[in-house]
Amino acid sequence: MWGLKLFHMAQSGAAEVAPRLAETEADVQGHVEAYMETLLGVRFLASEYGTGPVHGGRIDSLGLDENGSPVIVEYKRGVDAGVINQGLFYLSWLVDHRAEFERLVRNRLGASAAAQVLWSSPRLICIAGDFTRYDVHAVHEHRRSIDLVRYRYFGRDLLGLETVASVSGGQPAVRAARRKPVARAGGAGPSAALDELVQALDETLLGLGDGVTRVQRKTYRAYQRLRNFACVCPPQRTKLLVYLKVDPKEVDLVPGFPRDVSALGHHGTGDLEVQLRVPRDVERAQELFRASYAMA
């Protein structure tokens, strides 16, 4: 059930804007495809993509997320017990046809994007009117990256999306007080103090909410729940650089701590750079981390 209540405020009083389902599945698909990068952080590639006469399927939407992971999006107007299995059926086909997908990326987004496709974590995003508790349980039983997203329309032109479950493929990212150090991108060997800083930051970002997953790239590690909310670059000699999706104009830019990098090139995604040197800086940045998580 959709838990959010939306009200229209006027001098005469407050009136609830009742949530509703789409008239057809195609309506949801059309709206998401038109604004896919804004809504999901995924660049749109193709709609109703045929999987050939042998496989005999048709993928609702194909895309590429901000980390370079291939994405399949499947839609259902209401509740449909088959949406996850259907999506996994297409995801298996996609993994077996990597060259075809990379050719599609090259034709739509260019050779640079095709060369950076990340096959370690292809994703399935299911968007539906609702999901059962069995659906939520099922996504944790598969070794695939799966996001369950509930939608509702409000009034004439408002669309709400709510992440119901989000899991990463392979080993889950488990929050714990004591665990093995996180592998660092780039293979650098910083001091013990930076090791402690990396561990403190990892525990903090994973602890922001349920379903936070890590995606490891060569030049950065992304923390996401549907979309990236933090990207951590390999440790430098004395600091860690974290990029957040927070508007720099809304932040007090303290020299040596957060800075606006919207006009600068950098790895990862986000326009606010936060420099961390000691574990106490992780605590100082907590509100910025929470703001970025909320935005994503």
N, C-alpha and C positions, 0 to 999 in steps of 0.2 A: 504494500500500500504506500502511496505517496504521502509523506508526512509534512511537507512544506505547505503552509497556508499563505496565500498572497491576498493583500487587501488594497483596494483603491481608496485613497484618502481624499476627501472633499469637505467643504464647509458644512454640507448637509449631513455628513457622517462617514462612516467607513463601511464599504461594501466588499464582501469577499469575491475574488475572481476565481471561479470554480475551475479546477483542472479538468482536462479532457484528453482523450486519446485522439489520434489522427483519424481522419475519415478512411484513409487507406494506408497500407504499408509504404506505397510509392511516395506519399506525401512526406513521410519522415525521411526516406532515403534522399529525396530531392533536396530537402532543406539542409541535411547534413553534408551532402556532396557539394552543395553550393558554398558552404562556409566551413569546410572540413578542417582547414588549418587553424581557424579561430576557435572552433568548438573542441577539437580533439588534439590539436598539435600535429596533425598528419597532412602531408601534401597529397592532394588527390591525383590519382593516376588514371583510373578507368572505372566505368560503370557497367554492370551486367557483363562481366568478362567471361567469355566462353572457355571451358577447359578441354575442348576437343571432343570428337565423336566417341572415343573409347571411354573416357572418364564420364562424359555426358552431363556435366554440370555447368552452372552459371554463377559466378561470384558476384554478390551484390555490389561491393565497392572494393577497389584495390588502392592502396596508398603507401606512403613512405613516411615514417615518423621522424622527429627531429634528431634522433640518434642514428638514423639510417636503417632502422629495422623495418622489414616488410610488414605491411598491415593488411589484414582482411577485415572488412566490416560487414556484418550480417544484421538485417533488420527484421523485426516482427511487430506488427501493430499492437498485439496484446501479449498474452502469455502463451508460449509455445514450448513444449517440453523438448522439441527436437532441435532448437536453435544452436545449442552448444555442439552436439554431434554433427550437425550439418556444417558448422564452421570448421570443426576439426577435420572433417572429410576434405574440405577445400584447402585447409592449411597443409595437410599431408601432400596434396597434389602440388601445392606451391613449392614446398621444399624439394620435391623431386623435379621441378622445372625451373631451376635457378637461372639458367641462361636465358630462358624466355622472359622471366621477370626483369632481369637486368637489362635486356634489350628494350623492354617497355620503359624502364626508368631512363635509359639513355635517350630514347626518342622523345620523351616528355620533359625531362629535367636536365639532360645533358650528360656528357661523359664523366664529369667529375662526380656527380651524384651516383652514377652507376658503379663507379670504382669504389665507393665507400659504403655499399650495401652491407649491413651487418647481419649475417646469417645465423649468428649464435642465439638470437632471440626474436624470431618472427612472432608476430602478435595476432591475436584474434580479439576483436571488439564486437560484442553482441549488444545491440541497442533494441530494447523492447519495452512494451507497456509495463511489464512486471516480470519477476522471476520467482520461482518457488524456492523453498528452503533446500530442496533436492538439487536445484541448479547451483545454488551457492556452495553446497557441499561438493558437488561434482567437479567444480573448477579446481579444487584443491587436490583432487585425485589424479589430475593429468599433469604430465611434465611439459606443459606448454604455458606460454604467456597469454593469459586470458583476462579480459576486462568485461564485466557485466555492467551495463549502463541503462538505467531506467529513464524514460523520457515522459514529459507531460507538456501539453500546450496550455497556455493561460491566455484567455481573451483572444484577440485576433492576431497578435504578432509577437507573443512571448513564448519562448521555448525553454523549458527547464531540463537539465541533464543531471542525474544523480548517480554516482558510482556506487554500485551495490557490493561488488567484490572485485578485487584486483590481485592477481597472482603472477609471479614470474616463472619462467620455465626453469627446469633443473633444480638445484638446491635452493630452498627458500631462504630468504634473509631473516635470520632469527635474532631477536633482540635478547641479549643476556648480559649479566654483569661481568662474566669472565668468559672469553672465547678467544680463539686463535686470531692473531692480527689479520687485518684485511689486506689482501694483496693490493699493492699500489701500482697505478698505471705508470708505465715508463720504466719500471724496474730500478728506480733510484734507491739509494741507501742513506736516508737522512739519520740524524742523531736520534738517541732514545727519546729525547724531549719531543721531537717531531712525530715519532712513532706514537707517543702518548696522545699527542694532539690529533693525529689521524683517527685513532681509536675513539677518542671523546667525540669528535665530530660525527663519525659514523653512527655511534649509539644515539646521538641527539637527533640526527636526521631520520633514522629508522624509527625513532620513538615518537615522531610527530603524529602518527595515526596508523590505523590498520591498513594493510595492503600496500605499504610503501615498499618498492622494489628498487634494486640496483641494476644498472646496465653499464657494463664495463666497455669502454672504448680505449683505443691506444693513447689518446691525448687527454682524456678526462673520464670521470665516473659520474654518471647521471643518477639522481634519485628522483623517482617518479611515482605518481599515482594517477594513471591515465596520461598525464602530461608531465614533463620535467618540471621540477620546482627548485632543484639545486644541481649544479655541476661543479665537481671538485677536480682541480687540475693536480698533476703530480707535485709532491712537495718540492719547494725550492730550498735554498740553503737555510733560510731562517723563517720561512712562512708558508702557509697554505693559501691558495686563492680559491674562493668560492663565488660562483656566479648565480645570482638569484633573479627570479622574475618579479621584481618589485620596481615600481616607477621611481627612478632616482630623484625626481622633482619632489617626491613626498617624504624624502629622508634627509635628516641632518647629516650632511657629508663631512665627517670628521677626517682630517688629514691622517693617512696611515691606517684607516679602518675601512669605511665604505667609500667608494667613489663611483662616479658616473662613467660607464664605458660604452654608452650607446653609440658613440662615434668612433670607437676603437675596435680593431679586429682582435678576436680572442677565441679560444677553444670553448666548446660548450654553448649553452644558451642562457640568456638573461642579460639585462642591461645594468645591473648593480653588482659591482665587484666588492667582496668583503675580504679583507686581509686578516688572517689569523696567525698569531705568533705563539701564544701560550693558551693552555686550556681555559683560562679565565675569559679569553676572547670569545670562546664558544658560548659562554653564558651571556656575555654582552650582546651577542648577535641573535639571541633566542627570539626576540620579537620580529626581527627581520626574517628569520627562518619560518616562523609561523605565518607571517604575512604572505610569503612566497608560496607556502603550502596551500594557503586559502585561495590564492589566485589560480593555482593549477588545478 
